[in-house]
């Protein structure tokens, strides 16, 4: 069976920007959109046009700039929202309107003070109205994660009848377990009439740290689009991290799923988003964190020096990182010290290394990390420094 493509829908510029203090201006959004296209994302959700004049202008500018990716604008199930989004997307080569409504009991009862039947009617009407402007209409069932499956299927059927091309199944509150979310996608795939006319999409939040796991569960059960952000930025605890789902699919060819993401661009894109949003990526962040390919434990360092795959399942170059880092700390062993000493010009014999290592440990206990400049000082203060100079 041939591998199937998973569409990557990037919402860094919309959902990702909802992080407090991370507001982007139009110029910054255009820079990031340009890099997202270079990265190879299939869909760029450029913003929520009706939310402010500034966001409308940014979406319109991105729509005009982007050449290959689909450009998407978010709306509520409100005709005015859809009118404004259509206007903002007017110059897009591939426009998509993303409209929808909450479907969980909580949303229906407390947010809309409505009924299930009225919500279905509003869902149908919103998609049908958006369809007057564009062919590509994505429908979202907000809080689908907490929506009963049978009712969710009815909502999805109405959206398809109205012309939806994509059905977004959001775990809006990050509540679902992976097996639960996967089962939800499977249920919709098997029970929604006309499902072959639309793509099922995963949109997962990270409130319980399960956004990536849920998205993978979704695509292994039939979804063919993942909605995600660079570095996992987003509302509250964040969204599914683009770099994580992309590399999971790449590292597990047995899943028979692939993306068109140019993975050597991942680290560059991560750094760009981090810079413009003013939020540092946590050092232990998978794939793009500063420590993702750093080793400080002596046992691990020895293994990586001998054979990288001993402790690394990803080649750093595959994500745009130059090389693994052997970080010298008090936990490092002789192999790591010899490796780093050689890089700065010292070829140590075994006996010399034993002596220098004793000096190194005393030094390393006094600070968190030993730098290249420190290696020179350590060797110069060792008992075998003169011998090392003669042999060099």
Protein Blocks (a to p, Z undefined) as FASTA:
>chain_A
ZZdddddddfklmmmmmpghiaccfklmmmmmmmmmmnopabdcfbjfklpmklmmmmmm
mmmmpmkbccdddddddfklmmmmmmmmmmpmbdcddddddfbfklmmmmnopafklmmm
mmmmmmmmmmmmpmbdcdddehklmgcfklmmmmmmmmmmnopabdcdddfkomacfklm
mmmmmmmmmmmghklmpccdddddfklopmmmmmmmmmmnopabdcddehhiaehjbpad
fklmmmmmmmmmmnopacfbdfklmmmmmmmmmmmnopacdfklghjamklmgcfbfklm
mmmmmomklmpcbdfklnopabacddddfkbcfklmmmmmmmnopacdfklmmmmmmmmm
mmmmmpmbdcfklmmmmmmmpmklmmmmmmZZ
